[in-house]
Amino acid sequence: MWKFSVRRTLIMIPQLILLSIIIFVLAQLMPGDALSGQIGPDVDPARLDEIREEMGWNDPWYEQYGRWVGGVVKGDFGDSFRFKMPVSELIGQRIMNTVWLSIVTLILTYLIAIPLGIVSGRYNDTWKDQLVTGYTYVGFATPLFIFALVMLWLFGFKLGWFPTSGSVTPGLVSGTFEHFMSKVYHLILPAFSMALITTYSTIQYLRNEIVDTKQKDFIITARAKGASEKRVYNRHILRNSLLPIAAFFGYEITGLIGGSIFIENIFGFPGMGQLLVESITLRDYSVLTATTLLFGVASIVGALISDIILSIVDPRIRIK
């Protein structure tokens, strides 16, 4: 087991190197820079060229990449040209909001998906299965940003049950119970919106696992030995069907990354996704490369976690 984990972890090294190169090169290929559009009646174009030269933006891309990677290894992502502060400090202000949004969304996803998947798989080809399957089809066909806008309009603006922006009520003292409850209150609507529309894959996967497990030889043997249907289902079918769901954990993290970008911008939630979009519109390349790199690393780590969990659940996939 540990050999597989070490080998799989080492594979991440070239993946991370390739990821960093792709991110940096694509950022360099974007039109303009942080000074684009700053030319006005009081701005000397020659001075802008001098700033670009001082910042090293005219150097070959590989020299800029070397400086950037050297800083990243030390935990230094550079300074934000627009926010006038270190990128690491800026990310530190936003990253926990995204982490908590992802955690709450993941919990809600499993709370919704597992019961529905169990019902759909246990009573397959019945009206209950058709009802759950219909829900998954709607979830698959509905774009996340459309669903999030509807949820924001209905529960935020129309009914007024939840706040429509921000991550906490202004003026509350950090560390107090009121501050904590305000954070939770601001999390509910965006997390629930993302969970409702992203559960379809987990539901369908669990349903198919249950239906497939019910046809296995060891299930037929258990019934032939006179085991009760409740025992067969709880001790054999459900237990064996739930184990592979654990391997979905890492891939759920990867899916949440993409979803959080839409959700945070729609709900005005100050997290990493919103920061990424802001850095693109402001052409703040140091923030853009840092946030994109962190999202990419999270996706790679999520895949690693899934592979390790899957190797525990199903030892047949381990590399000898």
N, C-alpha and C positions, 0 to 999 in steps of 0.2 A: 504493500500500500504506500509506504513512504517513498519508495523508489519512483512510483508513478507520479506522486505529488511533486517530488523534486524535479523529475524530468519535465513535467507539464509546466512547472514554474519557470524553468530555464528557457522554455520555448517563448515565454513572454518577453525576454530580453530583445531578440531581433524584432519582435512585433512592436515593442515600444519605440525602438530606434526608427523603424520604418514609419510609424505613426507620427513621430515628431518631425521627420523630414517632410512628409506629405503636408502636415498642418502648416509648417513654416513656409514651404514653397507656395502653397495655395494662397496664403495670406499675402505673400510678396506679389503674386500675380493679380491681386485685386487692384482695380483702378484707383489712382489717387493715393493719398496718405493722410496723416492727421492734420496736415496743414492745407489740404485741398479746400478750396472755397473760402480761404481766409483773406484773399486779396481784396482790399478795399481802398478807398481814397486816402486813408491814413497808414496804409501798409506798403512798405517798400518790397517789391518782388525779390530784389537782390538780397534783402535781409532774410527772406524765407529760404532762399537757396543756401545762405550761410548757415542757417539753423539745421537744414537737412544735412549739410556737410559735417557740422559739429556732432550731430546725433549719430553719424555713421550710416545714414540711410542710403547714401550713394555708393557704399562699399559693395563688392560682389556678394551675392546671396550666401555663399558658403562661409565667408568671413562673419557675416551677421549671424548666421546659424550657429557657428562655433561659439560666438559670444553669448548667444541666447541659451544654448544648451549648457554651457559652463555655469551660467547663473541659475538655471533650473535645477541642476544637480545640487547646488548649494541652497536651494529653496528661495532663490531670488528671481522673480519673474519680471524684474524691471519696474519702471514707474509708469503710471497711467498718464498719458499726455493730456487727456481731457479732465480727469478727476483730480489731477495734481497730487497724487499720493501713491505709495508703493502698491503694486498690483496684489501682492500677498496680503497686505492689510485690507484692501478692498474686497478680496475674495473671502477673507476671514469674517467680514461683516455679513456676507450673504450665504455662505456655504451651509451653515447650520439650518437656515430656513429651508433650503432644498433637501437636506438630510431628513429633517422632521416631516416634511411633506411626503417624501418617498416612503418613510417608515409607516406613517399613518395610512397612506394609500395601499401599501403592501398588506398591512393588517386587514384593511377593509376588503381588499381583493380576495384574500383567502377566506374571510368570513362569509363573503357572498358566493364565491366560486365552489368551495368544497361542499356545502350542503346541496347546492343546485346540481353539481356534478354527480353526487351520490344518488339523489332522487332520479335524475335522468338515466343513470346507468342501471340502477336497481329495477326501475320500472320502464325499461326500454320498450319502444314501440307501443306505448300507451299514451293517453292524452297528457299525462304529466311530462313524459319525455318530449312530446311534441311542443308543449308549452315552453319548456326550458330551451329546447333547440331553436324555437322561434325567437326567443330572447337573444340567443347567441348570434343568430343570423342578423338581427337588427344591430347588435353591437359591432359585428364585423363590417356591416355596410355603412354605418354612420361615422362620418369623420369626427375625430375627437374635438376639433376646434368648434365645429357646428354645435355639437352636444353641449360643450362647455358654455358657449354663448347663450344657449337656451336656458341652461341651469342658472346662469348668472342673471339673466333677465327675469326668470320666474321667481327664484328664491331670494335674489338679491334686491332687484329693483321693484318687481311687482308686489311680492308678498312682504319684503323687508325683513325676512327672518335672519339673514346673515349679512355681514359686511361685504361691500363690493370691491374693496381694495385694501392693501396694506397687510401686515402680518401681526400687528398689535395696536391696540387703541393708544393714541398719543397721550403722553403725560403720566402714564403708569410707571411706577418704580420697578426696575428690574429686580427679580428675586422674590417679589411678593406673590401671594396667592392670586390676587386680582390680575397681575401681569401674566401668570401662567394660564389662567382660565381664558384670558383674552387671546393668548397665542393659540390655544386649542380651538376657541370659537372661530378664529380667522382661518384655521386649517380645515375645518369640517367640510365646507362647501367645495373648495378646489380638490381636496383629497377624495371626497365621495364622488364628485363628477368624473374624475379620472378612473377611479376604481370601477364604477358602474359600466363604463364603456370599454374597459380593457380586460374584463374577466372572461370573455368568450373563449379564448384559447385554453385557459386552465380548465374551464367547465368541460369543453369538448374533449380535452386530453384525458381528464378523469373519467368521463363517461365512457369513452372508448376503452380505457383500461379495465373498467369494471365489466363491460360487456365481453371483452376478450377473455378476462380471467374466468368468467362464469362458464366458459366452454373448455377450460383446461382439463386434462386428464385427472389431476389430483382433486379437482372439485367433484368430478363424476365419481371418483373413488370414495370420497368422503360421504357423499350422499348414499352410495351403495352400501356403506358400512352402517347406515342408519343414523348418521348425525342429523340433528335437528336443523331446519332451514336457518334458524337464527344463528346457530353456532357456525354453520357453513359460511354464512354471509359475513359475520363479524370476525371470526377467527381466521378465515382463509381468503375470501374474496376481497373484503374491504382492506384488510391489512396489506395484502400484496398489491392492491391497486393504489394505495396512498403513498407507498414508498417512492415510486418514480416521480411523484409530484414534488418531492423534495429537490430533485434535480432541476426543477423549473425555477428554483429560487434565484439563481444567478441570472438567468435569462429574464426574469421579471425585473431585476434591477436594470438591465440594459433597456428594456421597454419603457421603464419609468423615466429614464433619462430623456428620451425623445419626447415623451408626453409632458414632462415638466416644463419644457421650453414653451409649448403652447399654453399650458395651464397658467404658468406664472405671468405671462404677458396678458392673457385675457382677464385674469383676476387681479392684476396689478400687484402680484405677490413678489416682494423683493428678494428673489433668490438668484441662483446661478443662471437659470434659463433666461430670466429677464436681463441679467447683466450681459449675457452673450449677445442678445439682440441689440442692446444698447451699444455695445462695443462695435457691432457691425455698422449701425447707422451713423455712429460718431467717428468711424474709421480709427478707433483706438486699438491699434494692432497688438500692442503688448497685452492688453486685457483679452483681446480676441484669441490670440494664440494660447494664452494661459488657460482660459475657460474651456476652449475646445480640447486642449490636451487633457485636462482633468476629466472631462466627459468621456474622452476616448480611453483613458486609463481605467475609469470606472467600468466601462463596457468590457474591457479585456479581463479585468479582475472578476467581473460577474461571470464571464464564460469559464474562467478558471475554477471558481467556486462550484459551478454547475458540474463541471467535469469531475471534480474531486468527489462531490456528493454522489454523482452517478456511479463512480467507480466503487464507492462503498455499498451502494444499493445493489449494483449488478457487477460483481467481480469479473465477469466475462470480458468486459471492455478494457480491463487493465492491460497495459503493454508489458509483455514479459521481457 
